[in-house]
Amino acid sequence: RTSNNFTIHGLWPEKKGFRLEFCSGGKAYKKFELQDHIVNDLDHHWIQMKFTEQDAKQKQPLWNHEYTRHGRCCFNLYDQNAYFLLAMRLKDKLDLVRTLRNHGITPGTKHTFDEIKSAIKTVINQVDPDLKCV
């Protein structure tokens, strides 16, 4: 699968600077029903790129993995639906394509890692983003 925008990798809660993982609280991941509106929203914003669209929506492997690994760590603040809705709201709010474009960073142009990082920091309260080049 391909995308013409950034996708979500995960929403990782932290406590005092430490990323929380594999917490035991909260309920286990419950697959979304295919008719649930959130499935299409997630498939648009949180694309499971290693899987066909049909397998991704039916089996939901990435969403399951991310919620099991990280989402359950904030169950006292967000249930499963709220966790995924928050991640999608944050993606829309940060709008990395627009942010990069506003800093002259567009497809086909060359920029340093630091230039990209600096542009992103302008929309995340000057916090260093967790970036990787693949």
C-alpha positions as CSV (number, residue, x, y, z in Angstrom):
1,R,0.0,0.0,0.0
2,T,1.1,3.5,-0.6
3,S,0.2,6.9,0.9
4,N,0.6,10.5,-0.3
5,N,0.8,11.7,3.3
6,F,2.5,10.8,6.5
7,T,0.9,8.0,8.5
8,I,0.9,7.4,12.2
9,H,3.4,4.9,13.6
10,G,2.2,5.0,17.2
11,L,1.0,7.2,20.1
12,W,3.4,6.4,22.9
13,P,2.5,7.8,26.4
14,E,5.4,8.8,28.7
15,K,5.8,9.2,32.4
16,K,8.6,11.5,33.5
17,G,10.4,11.2,30.2
18,F,10.2,7.4,30.0
19,R,8.1,5.8,27.3
20,L,5.5,3.4,28.7
21,E,5.2,0.0,27.2
22,F,3.5,-3.3,27.8
23,C,1.3,-2.1,30.7
24,S,-1.0,-4.5,32.3
25,G,-3.9,-2.1,32.9
26,G,-7.0,-1.6,30.9
27,K,-8.8,-4.0,28.6
28,A,-7.2,-6.0,25.9
29,Y,-7.5,-4.8,22.3
30,K,-10.9,-5.4,20.9
31,K,-11.1,-5.5,17.1
32,F,-13.2,-2.7,15.6
33,E,-16.2,-3.9,13.6
34,L,-15.7,-3.3,9.9
35,Q,-18.9,-1.2,9.8
36,D,-17.5,1.1,12.5
37,H,-16.7,4.6,11.1
38,I,-13.4,4.6,12.9
39,V,-12.1,1.8,10.8
40,N,-12.1,3.9,7.6
41,D,-10.7,6.9,9.5
42,L,-7.9,4.7,11.0
43,D,-7.2,3.2,7.5
44,H,-6.8,6.7,6.2
45,H,-4.6,8.1,9.0
46,W,-2.9,5.1,10.5
47,I,-2.3,3.0,7.5
48,Q,-1.1,-0.6,8.1
49,M,1.3,-0.5,5.1
50,K,2.6,-4.0,5.3
51,F,-0.8,-5.5,4.7
52,T,-3.4,-5.3,2.0
53,E,-6.3,-3.0,2.8
54,Q,-8.7,-6.0,3.3
55,D,-6.3,-7.8,5.7
56,A,-5.5,-4.6,7.5
57,K,-9.1,-3.8,8.2
58,Q,-10.2,-7.4,9.0
59,K,-7.2,-8.5,11.1
60,Q,-6.0,-5.0,12.4
61,P,-2.5,-6.3,13.3
62,L,-0.7,-2.9,13.7
63,W,-3.6,-1.2,15.6
64,N,-3.7,-4.2,17.9
65,H,0.1,-4.2,18.4
66,E,0.2,-0.4,19.1
67,Y,-2.7,-0.5,21.5
68,T,-1.4,-3.6,23.3
69,R,2.1,-2.2,23.6
70,H,1.3,1.5,24.4
71,G,-2.4,2.3,24.4
72,R,-3.2,0.2,27.5
73,C,-0.6,2.3,29.4
74,C,-3.0,5.3,29.4
75,F,-6.2,3.4,30.0
76,N,-7.0,5.5,33.0
77,L,-7.3,8.6,30.7
78,Y,-8.3,7.1,27.3
79,D,-10.3,3.9,26.4
80,Q,-9.4,2.2,23.2
81,N,-11.6,4.4,21.0
82,A,-10.4,7.6,22.7
83,Y,-6.7,6.5,22.3
84,F,-7.1,6.1,18.5
85,L,-9.2,9.3,18.1
86,L,-6.5,11.3,20.0
87,A,-3.7,10.0,17.8
88,M,-5.7,11.0,14.6
89,R,-6.5,14.4,16.1
90,L,-2.9,15.0,16.9
91,K,-1.8,14.0,13.4
92,D,-4.3,16.4,11.9
93,K,-3.3,19.2,14.3
94,L,0.4,18.9,13.5
95,D,-0.1,18.4,9.7
96,L,3.5,17.6,8.9
97,V,3.0,18.1,5.1
98,R,1.9,21.7,5.6
99,T,4.5,22.3,8.3
100,L,7.3,21.1,6.1
101,R,5.9,23.0,3.0
102,N,5.8,26.2,5.1
103,H,9.5,25.8,5.7
104,G,10.3,25.2,2.0
105,I,10.7,21.5,2.5
106,T,8.8,19.9,-0.4
107,P,9.2,16.6,-2.4
108,G,12.2,16.7,-4.7
109,T,14.1,19.3,-2.7
110,K,17.1,18.5,-0.6
111,H,17.4,19.4,3.1
112,T,19.5,18.4,6.0
113,F,18.1,16.3,8.9
114,D,18.5,19.3,11.2
115,E,16.4,21.5,8.8
116,I,13.6,19.0,8.9
117,K,13.9,18.5,12.6
118,S,13.8,22.3,13.2
119,A,10.7,22.7,11.0
120,I,8.8,20.0,13.0
121,K,9.9,21.5,16.3
122,T,7.9,24.6,15.5
123,V,4.6,22.7,15.9
124,I,5.6,20.5,18.8
125,N,6.6,23.1,21.4
126,Q,10.3,23.0,20.4
127,V,10.6,19.4,21.6
128,D,13.0,17.2,19.6
129,P,11.0,14.9,17.4
130,D,11.8,11.2,17.3
131,L,12.8,10.9,13.6
132,K,14.4,8.1,11.7
133,C,15.5,8.0,8.1
134,V,14.4,4.8,6.3
